[in-house]
Amino acid sequence: YEDDKVLCFLDVNPKANGHTLIAPKEHTLDMTTIDNDLLLHIFDVSRIISKFLEEKLDIKGYMLVQNNGKPQEVKHYHLHVIPVYDTEEELEDVKEVYEKIGQIN
């Protein structure tokens, strides 16, 4: 998914199949620097992404994770949408997951 404010893409080191990152196009470090309107937009997009993952990958739920400070590996605000399945899914190559789900705009 992409719009004028955010870009969404699969995590290169996923915790689960379909693990998606939502990143703002404009640089902002973390929760202390992000604009409230942009933060709300990112959470609105998380609804779109989670619904898409439910339809394409039959997920049973999801976790929203956002790191700040030391645990933040990439020093650019981003939100993780991490799918949860009924059973533990074997991790697939990111390319295989892209092929399964396609792309939404």
Secondary structure, DSSP 8 states (H G I E B T S, - for coil): -B-SSEEEEE-SS-SSTT-EEEEESS---STTTS-HHHHHHHHHHHHHHHHHHHHHH--SEEEEE---STT-SSSS--EEEEEE-SS------HHHHHHHH----
